[in-house]
């Protein structure tokens, strides 16, 4: 990691990532994934806000920032759907307690452990995260950047 990257991590501790409006994961079994995310995200006070047939959006407040659904959607071509490629999604937690509660709720909802709650000082000294694999193998994290 270069000095510039370390500086970026320090700045990331004090502000959010406003460049993204929303994110969508394609899932193989909508009902299973919907149930999983409803349970796993509840400790973070992230709830389902909207639902359309085989897709739904989650968020805090009134705006869905995180979407799941089966394809194809209106913008997808067959090439988009050939394979589900696992990705990494990190949700903001507001405390270490929320990170741990997310981890326990996700495991109870059927996730696989991918990293128990704990400090990850390789990222920065106060990075506290927990990682699980969702039903499709996506790497889902809750992270708290505070002290």
ZIGIDA-V363438 format. One record per helix or strand of 2 or more residues. SS is the DSSP state (H for helix, E for strand). FROM is the first residue (numbers start at 1). TO is the last residue. If there is no record, write none. Layout:
# ZIGIDA-V363438
ss	from	to
SS	FROM	TO
SS	FROM	TO
This chain:
# ZIGIDA-V363438
ss	from	to
H	3	12
E	23	26
H	30	42
E	47	52
E	55	59
E	66	69
H	78	81
E	88	92
H	96	108
E	112	119
E	128	133
E	139	144
